[in-house]
Structures are given as C-alpha cells and as structure tokens.
Amino acid sequence: MSPLYIARSKSVAARMLGGEMMIMSARDSTLFDLNDTASAIWQAADGATPLHEIVKRVLCAEFDVAPEAALQDTEEFVKELSTHGILLVSEEPIPQVTK
C-alpha cells in the first residue's frame, strides 16, 4: 500500500478557539469542530510527511493509542474531510503553494 500524504486546503476558514480547531468548508459551508486528536492531525498536515509518520510521531506520542488502530481511524477521518475539500490527500507529497 502506498503512503498517503495530507495537506490543509487553502480554501477553508480555520481558527483555533478554546483549544479546538473550527473549520468551515468553502465547498459546502459545512462547519467542523475538531477535537484534540483531529486538531493535531490538521496541524500536522503539511503535505510532506506521510500519514503513517504523523500517526506515529503525533498521535501515538501525544495520545495513548495503538499505531494500527490510530492509522485506520485517521485514514477514515482524513478521507471524510477530503470529501468536503478540507484536506488534500495524495499518494505523493503535496507541494505547498505560497503566495
């Protein structure tokens, strides 16, 4: 299985409020309130780090969770956010475009 790479979409409104990340999808105006775990994934989504490394270095280090279960849950979460245009998902690193 190829590694997955994730990057934050540039077409969302995102703010940290009270320790939780609030994100609004520009695609469908859906509002997401991310918990601590989901916020950690969002913040680590740099397009260059494979998802399995994010799980290992961020989730398993910060939260008491088994790597296999964490990776499976994270893949499902990432795919859900990608359907709303909030995260970009690729089997190759995602270059970050700066303006």
N, C-alpha and C positions, 0 to 999 in steps of 0.2 A: 504494500500500500504506500502510495506517495505521501510525503508530509504535506500538511496544509499550512498555509500562511494566511494570516488575517491582518487587515488594516482598517482603521477607522475611516468611515466615509467622510468626505469634506462637505457633503450636502445635508448635514444634520445640525440641529441646535443641541448642544450638550453643555450642561453645567453641573458642578458638584454642589449639592445642597444638603447640609446636615449629615455629611458622610456618605451620602448616596448619590449616584450619578443619575441625572434626569436627562433623557434623550428624546427628541422629537424627530420623527422621520419626515423628511421633506416629500417623500414619495406619496405617503398616505395619511400624514398628520397624526400617526399613532404616537402616543406618549408612552415611554418606557421608564420605569423607576427601577434601577438596577440595585440589587443588594450588594453586600460587601464582596462576595465572590465574583459576581458578574461585573462589578466595577473594577476589580483587579484585572479581569480578562480584558475589559475595554481599554484600560490604561496601558496594558502590555501589548496591545495590538499595533505593532509598529511596521508590519509588512515584511520585516526581515527575519524575525525569529519564528522558527517552526512552532506550530501549535503545541506539539508534544513537549517542547522545551519550556513554553510558557506554563504549561500544566505542572511540569516538574519543578521549575525554579520559583514560580509564583504561588500557584495553588497548593501544591504539596508542602512547600516551605511555610506558608502562612496559615494554612488550614490543615487540620488533621484528617487527611483523606488519602485513600489508596490511589496510586497513579493510574491503574487500569480503569477504575470506576470514574475517576475525575476526568480522564481523557474522553471517555464515552459520553458523559454528561456534557462536557464542554463542547464536543463536536455537535451535539444536538442543539445546544444553546446558540452556537455560532451560526449554524445553518438557519435557525429561526430568525436571528437578527439580520442575516443576509437577505432573507426574503422581503424584508422591509427596507432594504437599502442602507442599513445602519452600519454593517460591517461588509467589507470586501473579502472574498475568500478565493484562494488560488492554490494550485499545486506548485507554483513557483513564487519566489519572492516578489512582493508588490512594491514597485518603486514609488516613493513619496514625491509628489509634485509640489514644489514650493513656488509661491508667487512673490 
